[in-house]
Amino acid sequence: MIDEQNDFISNASHELRTPLATLSVEMETSLLEKRISDEEARKLIKSNLEEISSLKVLANNLLRLTQVHTLNGQNTTSNLSIHEIITSAHKKVAALANQKHITISIDATDGIIEGNVSEITEALVIILDNAIKYSNFHKTIKISTENNNQQVSIHITDQGIGISTKDFPHVFERFYRADKSRSQTDGFGLGLSIAKNIIEQHGGTISVTSTVKKGTTFTVTLPLKGSVN
C-alpha cells in the first residue's frame, strides 16, 4: 500500500509538473521582452489558459478518483434500467462522436440492476469517450448487451487503433497511457482507472479485448436484479 501510494504521488507530481513548467517558461520569456504586441499578449494568454484548463482536468480527475476509493458503498442506490443508462451515456458523448462523424449503434436488451445512476453512467461515458478518442473519422462504435447467469454484460466495441499485447496488463492503471496514444490524444490516463473502481464498487467487473489496427471491446459486467416487464 505504501509503494502504491508513493507511485501515485510520484505520477501525479510528474503530470502536474509539465503544464506548470510550460506556464512558467512562457511567462518568463514574455517578461524578458521589452515590448510585447497585443497579438503576442493574446497568444500568450490563450496558451496559458489551455495549460490551466489541463491542470483543472487533472485536479478534478484526481479528486474524482479519491472519491471513488472512499465511497465504500455509501452512495445512494436504486433500481436502474440498463437501456436508460446506456441511452443517457450515449447522449453525453453524442457531440464528441458527431465531431468525428462516428456512428454509435445500440443493440441492447433491457434489464434491472441496482446502483447509483450517475456513477454507472459516468463509467460508461468514460469508456465511450475513450472509444471515440482512439477511433478515426467515419467509424462505428457498437454498444450491445448480453444477459446470462443473473448478470448483464455491456459490450462497447470500437474500430479504433487497438491496444498492443504489452499494454494489456496496464490498461486500468492510473496514469498509464500507451506510447501510441500519447502522440494522438490529450489526457492523463486516469479515466479507465476511475471507471474500473466505479464498476467494482457496484460488485461488477470490467475487462478488455483488442486487436491492433482493428479495434477494442470493453466489457462491463454487473449483477442483474431483474427483467423489465
C-alpha positions in Angstrom: 0.0 0.0 0.0 2.9 2.4 0.8 4.6 1.6 -2.5 1.3 2.2 -4.4 0.8 5.5 -2.6 4.3 6.6 -3.4 3.8 5.6 -7.0 0.6 7.6 -7.1 2.2 10.7 -5.6 5.2 10.4 -7.9 3.0 10.1 -11.0 0.6 12.9 -10.0 3.6 15.2 -9.4 5.0 14.4 -12.8 1.8 15.2 -14.5 1.4 18.4 -12.6 4.9 19.5 -13.3 4.6 19.5 -17.1 1.8 22.2 -17.5 3.3 24.2 -14.7 6.7 24.2 -16.4 5.1 25.4 -19.7 3.3 28.2 -17.9 6.5 29.3 -16.2 8.6 29.3 -19.3 6.1 31.1 -21.4 5.6 33.9 -18.9 9.3 34.3 -18.1 10.1 34.5 -21.8 7.5 37.2 -22.3 8.8 39.2 -19.3 12.2 39.3 -21.0 10.7 41.1 -23.9 10.9 44.9 -23.7 7.8 45.2 -25.8 5.0 42.8 -26.5 2.3 43.4 -29.1 -1.4 42.9 -28.4 -1.4 39.9 -30.7 1.5 38.3 -28.8 -0.1 39.0 -25.5 -3.4 37.4 -26.6 -1.5 34.4 -27.9 0.3 34.0 -24.5 -2.9 34.3 -22.6 -4.6 31.7 -24.8 -1.7 29.3 -24.3 -1.7 29.9 -20.5 -5.5 29.2 -20.4 -5.0 25.9 -22.2 -2.4 24.8 -19.6 -4.7 26.0 -16.7 -7.6 24.0 -18.2 -5.3 21.0 -18.4 -4.4 21.4 -14.7 -8.1 21.7 -13.8 -8.9 18.5 -15.6 -6.1 16.7 -13.8 -7.2 18.1 -10.4 -10.8 17.1 -11.0 -9.8 13.6 -12.0 -7.5 13.2 -9.0 -10.4 14.3 -6.7 -12.8 12.0 -8.5 -10.5 9.0 -8.1 -10.1 9.7 -4.4 -13.9 10.0 -4.0 -14.5 6.6 -5.7 -11.9 5.0 -3.4 -13.6 6.3 -0.3 -17.2 5.6 -1.2 -17.3 2.0 0.1 -20.9 1.6 -0.9 -22.1 4.7 0.8 -23.7 6.2 -2.4 -27.5 6.1 -2.7 -28.6 3.2 -4.9 -31.8 2.4 -6.7 -33.2 0.0 -9.4 -31.9 1.1 -12.7 -32.8 0.3 -16.3 -29.8 -0.8 -18.4 -31.3 0.6 -21.5 -31.9 4.0 -19.9 -28.3 4.2 -18.6 -26.9 3.3 -21.9 -29.1 5.9 -23.6 -28.0 8.5 -21.1 -24.3 7.8 -21.6 -24.8 7.9 -25.4 -26.4 11.4 -25.2 -23.4 12.7 -23.1 -20.9 11.7 -25.8 -23.0 12.3 -28.9 -21.4 15.7 -29.6 -17.9 14.3 -29.5 -18.9 11.5 -31.8 -20.5 13.9 -34.2 -17.3 15.9 -34.5 -15.6 12.8 -35.9 -18.7 11.6 -37.8 -18.7 8.5 -35.7 -21.9 6.4 -35.5 -22.8 4.9 -32.2 -25.2 2.0 -32.6 -27.2 0.5 -29.7 -28.4 -3.1 -29.7 -29.3 -3.7 -26.0 -31.9 -5.8 -24.3 -33.2 -4.2 -21.1 -32.9 -5.3 -17.5 -32.7 -4.0 -14.0 -29.5 -3.5 -12.0 -29.0 -1.9 -8.6 -26.7 1.0 -8.3 -26.1 4.7 -8.4 -27.3 6.1 -11.7 -24.7 8.9 -12.0 -21.8 6.6 -11.1 -22.6 3.9 -13.6 -23.4 6.4 -16.3 -20.1 8.1 -15.7 -18.2 4.8 -16.1 -19.9 4.1 -19.5 -19.2 7.7 -20.6 -15.5 7.2 -19.8 -15.4 4.1 -21.9 -17.3 5.6 -24.8 -15.1 8.8 -24.6 -12.1 6.5 -24.8 -13.5 4.7 -27.8 -14.2 8.0 -29.6 -10.7 9.3 -28.9 -9.0 6.3 -30.4 -11.2 5.9 -33.4 -10.7 7.6 -36.8 -13.3 9.6 -38.6 -16.4 7.9 -40.0 -16.1 4.7 -37.9 -18.8 2.9 -35.9 -19.0 2.2 -32.1 -21.4 -0.6 -31.1 -23.0 -0.9 -27.7 -24.6 -4.3 -27.0 -25.7 -6.3 -24.0 -25.7 -10.0 -23.0 -27.8 -11.4 -20.1 -26.9 -14.7 -18.5 -26.5 -16.3 -15.1 -28.0 -13.3 -13.3 -25.5 -11.0 -14.8 -25.6 -8.4 -17.6 -22.5 -7.7 -19.8 -22.4 -4.4 -21.6 -20.0 -4.6 -24.6 -18.6 -1.4 -26.1 -16.8 -2.2 -29.3 -14.9 0.3 -31.5 -13.0 0.2 -34.8 -10.1 2.2 -33.4 -6.3 1.8 -33.3 -6.4 -1.1 -30.8 -4.2 -1.9 -27.8 -1.0 -3.9 -28.1 -0.4 -7.0 -26.1 2.3 -5.4 -24.0 -0.1 -2.7 -22.9 -2.9 -5.0 -21.8 -1.7 -5.5 -18.2 -1.6 -1.8 -17.7 -4.8 -0.6 -19.3 -6.6 0.2 -16.0 -3.5 1.5 -14.1 -3.6 5.1 -13.0 -1.6 7.5 -15.3 -0.8 4.7 -17.8 -1.0 5.6 -21.5 0.3 3.5 -24.3 3.0 5.2 -26.4 0.8 5.4 -29.5 -2.0 7.2 -27.6 0.4 9.8 -26.1 1.0 11.2 -29.5 -2.6 11.2 -30.6 -4.7 12.4 -27.7 -4.7 14.6 -24.6 -5.3 13.1 -21.2 -3.7 11.8 -18.1 -4.5 8.1 -18.1 -7.0 8.3 -15.2 -10.4 7.7 -16.8 -10.3 3.9 -17.1 -9.0 3.6 -13.6 -11.9 5.6 -12.4 -14.3 3.5 -14.4 -12.8 0.3 -13.0 -13.2 1.5 -9.5 -16.8 2.5 -10.0 -17.8 -0.8 -11.5 -16.0 -2.8 -8.8 -17.8 -0.7 -6.1 -21.0 -2.0 -7.7 -19.9 -5.6 -7.4 -19.1 -5.8 -11.1 -16.0 -6.3 -13.3 -14.5 -4.7 -16.4 -12.3 -6.3 -19.0 -10.9 -5.6 -22.4 -10.0 -7.4 -25.6 -8.3 -5.8 -28.6 -6.6 -6.2 -31.9 -4.1 -3.6 -33.1 -5.4 -1.6 -36.0 -8.8 -3.3 -35.9 -10.5 -2.2 -32.6 -11.2 -2.8 -29.0 -14.0 -4.1 -26.9 -14.5 -3.1 -23.3 -17.0 -5.4 -21.3 -18.7 -4.2 -18.1 -20.4 -7.0 -16.2 -22.8 -6.2 -13.4 -25.2 -8.2 -11.2 -28.6 -8.4 -12.8 -31.5 -7.8 -10.4 -34.4 -8.5 -12.7 -36.0 -8.0 -16.1 -38.2 -5.2 -17.5 -41.9 -6.2 -18.0 
